[in-house]
Amino acid sequence: MDEDTGGEGLGRRERDILALERRGFSGPGAKERAIREELGLAPVRYYQLLNALLDDPRALAHDPVTVNRLRRIRETRRAER
């Protein structure tokens, strides 16, 4: 993960991803624009990192409300397939 994890916690990029997921976005493309401009990531890479982060116990400890909400959404989408 990132170098500035302090040994056990989430790195800055992981914390920034969770912070971005807590925000609301107005209009189409606003979230993808924020991903590119604020995190410097392609949206596809962002969602890969986010999906891995949802399975990381450190992410759950850092932001349980956001992680659990996103896990529920992910499970609902998987069940619909």
C-alpha positions in Angstrom: 0.0 0.0 0.0 1.3 3.5 0.7 4.5 4.4 2.4 2.8 6.7 5.0 0.7 4.0 6.7 2.5 4.3 10.0 2.9 0.6 10.1 -0.7 -0.6 10.6 -3.3 2.0 9.4 -4.4 2.9 6.0 -2.2 4.9 3.7 -3.0 8.4 2.5 -4.4 7.1 -0.9 -6.7 4.6 0.8 -8.0 7.3 3.3 -8.5 9.7 0.3 -10.5 7.0 -1.6 -12.8 6.5 1.4 -13.2 10.3 1.9 -14.2 10.7 -1.7 -16.8 7.9 -1.3 -18.3 9.7 1.6 -19.1 12.7 -0.6 -22.1 13.3 -2.7 -21.7 14.2 -6.4 -24.1 16.2 -8.5 -24.6 15.3 -12.1 -23.0 12.8 -14.4 -19.3 12.7 -14.6 -18.7 14.7 -11.4 -17.3 11.7 -9.5 -15.0 10.6 -12.3 -13.7 14.1 -12.7 -12.9 14.3 -9.0 -11.2 10.9 -9.2 -8.9 12.2 -11.9 -8.3 15.7 -10.6 -8.0 15.0 -6.8 -6.5 11.5 -6.8 -4.7 11.4 -10.1 -6.2 8.0 -10.9 -8.1 6.6 -13.9 -11.6 5.7 -12.8 -11.0 2.0 -13.7 -8.0 1.9 -11.4 -9.9 3.8 -8.7 -12.7 1.2 -8.6 -10.1 -1.6 -8.6 -8.5 -0.1 -5.5 -11.8 0.7 -3.9 -13.0 -2.9 -4.3 -9.9 -4.3 -2.7 -10.2 -1.7 0.1 -13.7 -2.9 0.9 -12.2 -6.3 1.9 -9.5 -4.7 4.0 -10.1 -4.9 7.8 -8.1 -1.7 8.3 -10.6 0.2 6.0 -13.5 -1.2 8.1 -11.9 0.0 11.3 -11.1 3.4 9.7 -14.6 4.1 8.3 -17.2 1.4 9.2 -20.2 3.3 8.0 -18.8 4.0 4.5 -17.3 0.5 4.1 -20.4 -1.3 5.2 -22.6 0.8 2.9 -20.4 0.1 -0.1 -20.2 -3.6 0.8 -24.0 -3.7 0.8 -24.2 -2.0 -2.6 -21.6 -4.4 -4.0 -23.5 -7.5 -2.7 -26.8 -6.2 -4.1 -25.1 -5.7 -7.5 -23.6 -9.2 -7.4 -26.9 -10.7 -6.5 -28.6 -9.0 -9.5 -26.2 -10.6 -12.0 
